[in-house]
Structures are given as C-alpha cells and as structure tokens.
Amino acid sequence: QVQLVESGGGLVQAGGSLRLSCSASGRTFSNYNMGWFRQAPGKEREFVGTINWSTGNTYYADSMKGRFTISRDNAKNTLYLQVNDLKPEDTAVYYCAAPNAPLRIGFTVGSYRYWGQGTQVTVSS
C-alpha cells in the first residue's frame, strides 16, 4: 500500500525559507516522476513541479521557477521541496503525489493516483 507523508510546514515570515519533506513507502518508485502540488484557500490545486526518482531530473511550472527546488534522497525514500524567499501568496497546503506507473510526467491533478495528506505553509507579511 503506497503511503506518502508530508512534513515540514509551518508559519514563517515573508522572506524566509522552508524545506518540506515527503516520506514515501509501499512500493519501489524507480523511474517514477513524483510531483509536488499546492492548494491555497479557495483555489484549485496547483502544480509545482516533478522529479524523476531515479535520475533526479526535475521540471517546474513556469511560475515556480527560481524559488522552488525539488530533490530526493533515495536512501531515505524521501522527497524534498525547498522554498526560498517565501511570500504571503505561497500560503497553501503542499502535497506530494505519485502516479500509478513509472515514466509518466504529469502536470495535472488527474495524472497522479497517490497523494499525501498535505502540510500547511503559512507565510506572514
């Protein structure tokens, strides 16, 4: 059974940084393109970026390039999302997600089968 568990969220002042973690278990994710999304209050869930678990290749939404960095630690089966220079508009619940097959690259919610419970990030001005 696939489980994704996010952590690392919290309250931070504008200009600060956070590193979110996503612990994955339940299967081998070789060559899976794992995703990060976020959902702000009253808005749709928004694609942040993906990382290939085996190669480490990343892809980011245009609006996320520059301040967001996705990485992974294969030994720990953990994904990371580093967010720098946080802004109040970054306030959202951040989710990691896994597709149901390797090599698929998804930019939409529907491309992913497995989701974590999310971790709340609140940025104060």
Buried (B, 14 or more C-beta within 10 A) or exposed (E): EEEBBBBBBEEBEEEBEBEBBBBBEEEEBEEBBBBBBBBBEEEEBBBBBBBBBBEEEBBBBEEBEEBBBBEBEEEEBBBBBBBEEBEEEBBBBBBBBBBEEBEBEBEEBEBBEBBBEBBEBBBEE
